[in-house]
Amino acid sequence: EKNKKAPARHKAEDDYLLTTKLFCGHCGALMFGESGTSRTGDVHRYYKCAAAKKRKTCTKKTVRKQWLEDLVVNETMKLIRDNTVIDSLVAAVMELQNKESTSLPLYEKQLRETETGIQNMLNAIQAGILTSSTKERLEALEAQKKELEIRIAEEKLAKPKLSPDFVRFWLTRFRKLNPQIKSHRETLVNTFVNAIYLYDDKVLLTSPYIFVYNCQRERIIVP
């Protein structure tokens, strides 16, 4: 009887997996979790468009919580089990990693140039060309080489470079998650789902790994 008078209590006690990630496909507003109790005492949980509830400016209907969350989790698992998707993700990570590392390629290029300069100086010495300026130049190049080697080592320690095999291993380990376990469902959504756009006949999932996945393989009847 107490819960019937305070239906919001169910919302507080229940976790809505897609909170902050679910958006209305009609108006773009956030969709949030709601719950209500029927006359028989059954609790019904669903997601509702904020604009439809607060401002009455959207006609998007509510959607059953369990159905939508199961759909998102199951489709995410399908993506993870798709080797083509994994290959695309690995390639994207490698490309991003190369773009982020700006100092290391520069240091490595400077080191190669310095080593070439040292070799040229050694060749000159072997040819009998040895002056005070030659010796000073060689010492300066050797000191520069040591400094560059230290910078390169520090850069690699600060930002260790990931191999494609390691990234693939890290991604494929998510295949072992159980979609029925709450903590595993949260891990899947938090890792692979950036935003969800809910329409009447389709669901669009966007990922932080820069791809969009359309769940409309067949026409979806949204309850």
C-alpha positions in Angstrom: 0.0 0.0 0.0 2.8 2.4 0.8 4.5 1.7 -2.6 1.3 2.4 -4.4 1.2 5.9 -3.0 4.9 6.4 -3.8 5.6 4.8 -7.2 8.8 6.8 -7.7 10.3 4.5 -5.0 10.6 1.7 -7.6 12.6 4.0 -9.9 15.0 4.8 -7.1 15.5 1.1 -6.3 15.8 -0.1 -9.8 18.8 0.5 -12.1 18.2 1.8 -15.6 21.1 0.5 -17.7 20.7 3.1 -20.5 20.5 6.2 -18.4 22.4 9.2 -20.0 22.9 7.2 -23.2 19.4 6.9 -24.5 18.0 9.7 -26.8 14.6 10.1 -28.5 14.8 9.6 -32.2 11.9 12.0 -32.7 13.2 15.2 -30.9 16.7 14.3 -29.6 15.8 14.7 -26.0 17.1 12.4 -23.3 14.9 9.4 -22.4 14.9 8.5 -18.7 13.6 5.6 -16.6 10.1 5.6 -15.2 8.1 3.1 -13.3 4.5 2.6 -12.3 2.3 0.2 -10.3 -0.8 -1.3 -11.8 -4.0 -2.0 -9.8 -2.8 -5.6 -9.3 0.4 -4.4 -7.7 2.6 -5.2 -10.7 5.5 -2.8 -11.3 6.1 -1.7 -14.9 9.4 -0.1 -15.9 10.0 1.8 -19.1 11.9 4.6 -20.7 10.2 7.9 -21.5 11.2 11.0 -23.6 11.8 14.0 -21.4 10.2 16.3 -23.8 7.1 14.2 -24.0 6.8 14.1 -20.2 7.8 17.6 -19.2 6.8 19.9 -22.1 4.4 17.7 -24.0 6.3 18.7 -27.2 7.1 15.1 -28.4 4.8 12.3 -29.3 7.3 9.5 -28.6 5.7 6.7 -26.7 7.2 5.0 -23.7 9.2 1.8 -24.3 9.5 -1.2 -22.0 12.8 -1.2 -20.1 13.6 -4.9 -20.2 12.9 -5.2 -24.0 15.1 -2.2 -24.9 18.0 -3.1 -22.6 18.0 -6.7 -23.8 18.1 -5.5 -27.4 21.0 -3.1 -26.8 23.0 -5.7 -24.9 22.4 -8.5 -27.4 23.2 -6.4 -30.4 26.4 -5.2 -28.7 27.4 -8.8 -28.1 26.7 -9.6 -31.8 29.2 -6.8 -32.8 31.9 -8.1 -30.4 31.5 -11.6 -31.9 31.9 -10.3 -35.4 35.5 -10.7 -36.5 35.1 -8.1 -39.2 34.1 -5.5 -36.6 37.0 -6.5 -34.4 39.4 -6.0 -37.3 37.9 -2.6 -38.0 38.3 -1.6 -34.3 41.9 -2.8 -34.2 42.7 -0.7 -37.3 41.0 2.3 -35.8 43.0 2.0 -32.6 46.2 1.7 -34.5 45.5 4.8 -36.6 44.5 6.8 -33.5 47.6 5.7 -31.6 49.8 6.8 -34.5 48.1 10.2 -34.6 48.4 10.8 -30.9 52.2 10.0 -30.8 53.6 13.3 -32.2 56.9 13.6 -30.3 58.2 10.0 -30.7 58.4 10.0 -34.5 60.2 13.3 -34.4 62.8 12.1 -31.9 63.3 8.9 -33.9 63.9 10.9 -37.1 66.3 13.2 -35.3 68.2 10.2 -33.9 68.5 8.6 -37.4 69.9 11.9 -38.8 72.3 12.2 -35.8 73.6 8.6 -36.3 74.1 9.4 -40.0 76.1 12.5 -39.0 78.3 10.5 -36.6 79.0 7.9 -39.3 80.0 10.7 -41.8 82.4 12.1 -39.2 83.9 8.7 -38.6 84.3 8.2 -42.3 86.1 11.6 -42.5 88.4 10.6 -39.7 89.3 7.3 -41.4 90.0 9.3 -44.5 92.6 11.3 -42.6 90.6 14.4 -42.1 91.0 15.2 -38.4 90.9 18.7 -37.0 89.8 20.3 -33.7 86.5 21.3 -35.2 86.0 17.7 -36.5 86.5 16.3 -33.0 84.2 18.9 -31.4 81.5 18.2 -33.9 81.8 14.4 -33.3 81.5 14.9 -29.5 78.4 17.2 -30.0 76.7 14.6 -32.2 77.4 11.8 -29.7 76.0 13.9 -26.9 72.9 14.7 -29.0 72.5 11.0 -29.7 72.5 10.1 -26.0 70.0 12.8 -25.2 67.6 11.7 -28.0 67.9 8.1 -26.8 66.8 9.2 -23.4 63.9 11.2 -24.7 62.7 8.3 -26.9 62.9 5.9 -23.9 61.0 8.3 -21.7 58.3 8.8 -24.4 57.9 5.0 -24.8 57.5 4.6 -21.0 55.0 7.4 -20.8 52.9 6.1 -23.7 53.6 2.4 -24.3 52.7 1.5 -27.8 50.0 -1.2 -28.1 50.4 -4.0 -30.7 47.5 -5.1 -32.9 47.5 -8.5 -31.3 47.2 -7.0 -27.8 44.3 -4.8 -28.9 42.5 -7.7 -30.5 43.0 -9.9 -27.4 41.6 -7.1 -25.2 38.5 -6.7 -27.4 37.8 -10.4 -27.8 37.9 -11.0 -24.1 34.5 -9.3 -23.9 33.0 -12.2 -25.7 33.3 -14.2 -22.4 30.8 -11.8 -20.7 27.4 -13.2 -19.8 24.6 -10.9 -21.1 22.4 -12.1 -18.2 24.6 -10.9 -15.4 24.0 -7.3 -14.4 27.7 -6.3 -13.9 28.5 -7.8 -17.3 25.7 -5.9 -19.0 27.0 -2.7 -17.5 30.5 -3.4 -18.7 29.3 -4.0 -22.3 27.2 -0.8 -22.5 29.7 1.4 -20.7 32.6 0.2 -23.0 31.0 -0.1 -26.4 27.9 2.1 -26.4 28.2 5.9 -26.6 24.6 6.8 -27.4 21.4 5.2 -28.4 18.8 6.9 -30.6 15.4 5.3 -30.4 12.9 5.6 -33.2 9.6 3.9 -33.7 11.0 1.3 -36.2 14.7 1.3 -35.5 17.5 1.8 -33.0 20.8 3.4 -33.8 23.8 2.6 -31.6 26.8 4.9 -31.7 30.1 3.7 -30.3 33.1 5.6 -28.8 35.1 3.7 -31.4 33.6 5.8 -34.2 31.0 3.6 -35.9 27.2 3.6 -36.1 25.3 0.4 -36.0 21.7 0.1 -37.1 19.7 -2.5 -35.2 17.1 -2.5 -38.0 18.1 -5.8 -39.6 14.4 -6.5 -39.7 11.7 -4.0 -39.0 11.6 -3.5 -35.2 8.2 -3.3 -33.6 8.9 -1.2 -30.5 6.6 -2.2 -27.6 
